[in-house]
Amino acid sequence: MVCCGNFSIFLPIKIMRMGAFIGDYSCKVDVKGRVLLPSAFIKQLPVMSQGRFVIKKDIFEKCLVLYPMNEWEYQTKLIRSKINPYKKEHNIFLRNFYKGTAELVLDSNNRLLIPRRLLDEARIERDLIMAGQDSKIEIWLKENYEDQSFVDDEFAKLAEKIMDEPYNNAGE
């Protein structure tokens, strides 16, 4: 928003998407639901996120997804571009997409306080894995993450199939 005298002008703002989270790290959640964000992820954290995140349960897997605030804003912008609020099924999608989301802030000890209800959704009690997935971090019950193995040949076929499709860079 730009102020001009007695009125304001709203200018479109391009949401910046930078960096990628890589690596997977074993972590422990304490009895209060706090987990130390691995130092590698802190180094990979986009400056514009200012240590703020949104966490939600994943759509496809039994894990949680942690979005830096700038990526969450991008995801919200993407959803808004595809949603008609006057269609019932779109409202159902929105309700379920945003259900259970929470904003988290990195504390001075680089910990995140994850709401108990979300830890319960992912069945996380103590040991977890934080796995970098490009612009987001997945949070898994350690045993479930380790069970997500793919036979090398199956993964190679999947990579070939996906990478053979035309590249869509429309969101950038």
ZALO-895351 format. One line per field, with one value per residue (C-alpha): residue number from 1; residue in three letters; x, y, z. Coordinates in steps of 0.02 Angstrom, whole numbers, plus 32768, in hexadecimal, padded with zeros to 4 digits. Layout:
<sites>
num: c(NUM ...)
residu: c(ALA ...)
east: c(X ...)
north: c(Y ...)
up: c(Z ...)
</sites>
This chain:
<sites>
num: c(1 2 3 4 5 6 7 8 9 10 11 12 13 14 15 16 17 18 19 20 21 22 23 24 25 26 27 28 29 30 31 32 33 34 35 36 37 38 39 40 41 42 43 44 45 46 47 48 49 50 51 52 53 54 55 56 57 58 59 60 61 62 63 64 65 66 67 68 69 70 71 72 73 74 75 76 77 78 79 80 81 82 83 84 85 86 87 88 89 90 91 92 93 94 95 96 97 98 99 100 101 102 103 104 105 106 107 108 109 110 111 112 113 114 115 116 117 118 119 120 121 122 123 124 125 126 127 128 129 130 131 132 133 134 135 136 137 138 139 140 141 142 143 144 145 146 147 148 149 150 151 152 153 154 155 156 157 158 159 160 161 162 163 164 165 166 167 168 169 170 171 172)
residu: c(MET VAL CYS CYS GLY ASN PHE SER ILE PHE LEU PRO ILE LYS ILE MET ARG MET GLY ALA PHE ILE GLY ASP TYR SER CYS LYS VAL ASP VAL LYS GLY ARG VAL LEU LEU PRO SER ALA PHE ILE LYS GLN LEU PRO VAL MET SER GLN GLY ARG PHE VAL ILE LYS LYS ASP ILE PHE GLU LYS CYS LEU VAL LEU TYR PRO MET ASN GLU TRP GLU TYR GLN THR LYS LEU ILE ARG SER LYS ILE ASN PRO TYR LYS LYS GLU HIS ASN ILE PHE LEU ARG ASN PHE TYR LYS GLY THR ALA GLU LEU VAL LEU ASP SER ASN ASN ARG LEU LEU ILE PRO ARG ARG LEU LEU ASP GLU ALA ARG ILE GLU ARG ASP LEU ILE MET ALA GLY GLN ASP SER LYS ILE GLU ILE TRP LEU LYS GLU ASN TYR GLU ASP GLN SER PHE VAL ASP ASP GLU PHE ALA LYS LEU ALA GLU LYS ILE MET ASP GLU PRO TYR ASN ASN ALA GLY GLU)
east: c(8000 8040 7FF7 7FD7 7F90 7EE4 7ED5 7F35 7F61 7F72 7FFC 8014 80A6 8108 8124 81DC 8207 82BC 8328 8307 830B 8377 83A5 834C 8370 8342 82F6 829D 8203 8200 816B 812E 812C 81CA 8245 82ED 82F5 8394 841D 8429 8373 8393 841F 83AB 831B 82E8 830B 825F 820A 824F 8247 818B 8139 8091 807C 7FF1 7FD0 8000 7F79 7FBF 802B 8023 809E 80A1 80DB 813A 8137 81A3 812D 8162 813C 8096 8068 8097 802B 7F9A 7FAD 7FAE 7F10 7EB6 7EDD 7E7F 7DEF 7D42 7CF8 7C49 7C60 7C37 7CC0 7D41 7D08 7D15 7DC7 7DF4 7DAA 7E0C 7EAD 7EB2 7E6D 7EE8 7F68 7FCE 804C 80F2 817F 8232 8262 830A 834C 8319 8289 81D9 8144 80D8 8023 7FFE 7F67 7FD9 805B 7FCD 7F91 803D 804B 80EB 8116 81D4 8240 8221 8274 8277 828E 82B1 823C 826F 820E 81C3 81F5 8199 818E 817A 816E 821B 81DA 8160 81E7 825C 81CF 81BF 8240 8230 8285 830D 82C0 8213 825D 82BD 821D 81BF 824A 824A 818D 8187 8221 81E5 814A 8150 819A 811A 8168 80C6 80CF 8177)
north: c(8000 80AC 8146 81DE 826F 823F 819A 80F8 8096 7FD9 7F9B 7EE3 7E98 7E07 7D85 7D57 7C9D 7C7E 7BF1 7B3B 7ACD 7A34 79A6 793E 7949 78E3 7950 793B 7994 79BF 79A8 7A59 7A38 7A9A 7A60 7AAA 7ADF 7A92 7B13 7AE1 7B16 7BB9 7BDF 7BB3 7C1A 7CAC 7D53 7D95 7D0E 7D62 7CBE 7CB0 7C12 7BC2 7B0A 7A97 79E0 79A1 7981 78DA 7890 7876 7902 79BC 7A43 7ADC 7B72 7C0D 7CA2 7CDD 7C30 7C2A 7CD1 7C8A 7BEF 7C5D 7CC7 7C29 7BE6 7C8D 7C8C 7BE7 7BFA 7C3F 7C63 7C52 7B98 7B20 7AA2 7B2F 7B63 7AAF 7AA9 7B4D 7B16 7A73 7AC1 7B43 7AD0 7ABA 7B36 7B98 7C25 7BFF 7C73 7C3E 7C65 7CAA 7BF7 7BCB 7B5E 7B4F 7B2A 7AB1 7AA4 79FE 79DF 79E2 7971 78F9 7901 78C4 784C 78A2 788B 789E 786F 78C5 78EA 7996 7980 7A0F 7A0B 7AA1 7B35 7ADA 7A63 79C2 7985 78C9 7849 77FB 774B 7788 77EB 7757 76EC 7763 7704 76EE 7664 76B3 7676 76B8 7761 7768 7745 77CA 7849 7821 7835 78D9 7927 78F8 7964 7A19 7A8F 7B03 7B9C 7C02 7C2A 7C83)
up: c(8000 7FD1 8025 7FB8 801A 805A 7FFF 7FEB 7F4F 7F58 7EE8 7EBE 7F1C 7ED6 7F5C 7F64 7F61 7F85 7FC2 7FDD 8076 805E 80D3 8154 820D 82A6 832D 83D2 840F 84C8 853E 8518 845C 8435 83B2 8386 82CF 8286 826A 81B2 819A 81F7 817B 80E9 812F 80BF 8114 80E8 8151 81F0 8251 8236 81F5 81D5 81FE 81C6 81A9 80FD 807C 8040 80CB 8187 81AA 81CE 8156 8191 811D 8137 8135 8087 803E 809A 804C 7FA1 7FBF 7FF6 7F5A 7EEF 7F42 7F2F 7E76 7E61 7EDC 7EBF 7F6C 7F23 7EFB 7F86 7F60 7F5E 800C 8047 8003 805A 80FF 80FC 80BC 8147 81CE 825C 821B 8299 8291 82E6 8314 832F 83E3 841D 842F 837B 83B5 8371 83E0 837E 83B8 840B 839A 8301 8352 8379 82C2 828A 831F 8357 840E 8419 8383 82DE 8239 81EB 812F 80B8 8023 7FB8 7FFE 8094 811F 8141 81F5 8207 8290 827D 8259 81D5 817C 8178 812E 809A 8036 7F7B 7F19 7EAD 7E09 7E3B 7E68 7DC3 7D61 7DC3 7DA6 7CED 7CE2 7D42 7CF4 7C46 7C5B 7C1E 7CA0 7CEF 7D3F 7D43 7DFD 7DF4)
</sites>
